[in-house]
Amino acid sequence: MSYRITINSSNHIFNVETGETVLQAALREGFSLPYGCRNGACGTCKGKIIQGKVNFGSHNVDTLTEVEKQAGMALFCCAVPLTDLVIECREISVVKDIKIRKLPCRVQKMEQVASDVMVIYLKLPANERLQFLAGQYIDILMKDGEHRSYSLANAPHDDEFLQLHVRNYPGGVFAEHVFSNMKEKDILRLEGPLGTFFLREDSDKPIIFVASGTGFAPVKSILEHAFYVSNKRGTSRKMVLYWGVRTKADLYLAELVENWQKEYENFFFVPVLSEALPTDTWQGRTGFVHQSVLRDFDSLSGYQVYACGTPVMVEAARKDFIGLRCLPEDEFFSDAFTASRSEAK
Ligand code: FES
């Protein structure tokens, strides 16, 4: 049996299946309600039930007291609806709504996907989840007090493991550690989520993504989130990804992206090589990635652009898209590899 939940302030509506908690259903349907532990301990998901009844579920008695229950409060990570509900809670759409946390994590799996790119999967402690917006990054905290920043490449709904794309970088302390010494089961510490590079979901403008190298990682997170949400809500913003790398081998997850293109009519992929090898037998686009966008669009006045990669690419894209193609300044979103993030991309 399914029940209907209405969020009072936004009038957003979603369905809860038998046995699901309010939070599980909201996340499944692509609505970002705040959460932390997801097991009734932290109180982050606490909200009010304005109409209807729930089974409050098993939770820490200090996190939700009897007095609070009688006042209509519930922990949405534990509360299972027994009727249709009208609830009051915050919905997350801006970065300041999400608490930045420091957490330990374990290296669950490492996959080398190109000669200089390792995908690592991090597992948080059993009772922890990291809430974030698609496109944000985390800092890996190093023993010497330094940190290295990496974009999260998994979508927020797919958070059993946090996925990072680590490029080996001469002199990059963490990257070299990943490629030479790191082993599965190693323990790391992270802080996050961080950054303001995330999908603006209050717009239905078509999107152009421009990524260079492992700048693909946050774009992957955003695209997987957008596909997920559009499947749930029946929306379909047009999206095109221009991914610029040096050689064909650097398109380290090309097959995944090509499969998206087959599966989603609203998505189109343009790979661009800057130093194609004769052995690549490349028939596709060549040159600088942002120039491919300039070639394809006379005007960007009705678009949003999300650019992630080297500062030189991001700056050239910003300058030329705004100056030459009338992209509104506030529709350009970027995450450049600044010096402190130089290992990240
Ligand atoms: S998310 Fe921690 S109590 Fe619900």
Boltz pocket constraint, residues with backbone or C-beta under 6 A from the ligand:
constraints:
  - pocket:
      binder: B
      contacts: [[A, 34], [A, 35], [A, 36], [A, 37], [A, 38], [A, 39], [A, 40], [A, 41], [A, 42], [A, 43], [A, 44], [A, 45], [A, 46], [A, 63], [A, 75], [A, 76], [A, 77], [A, 78]]
      max_distance: 6.0
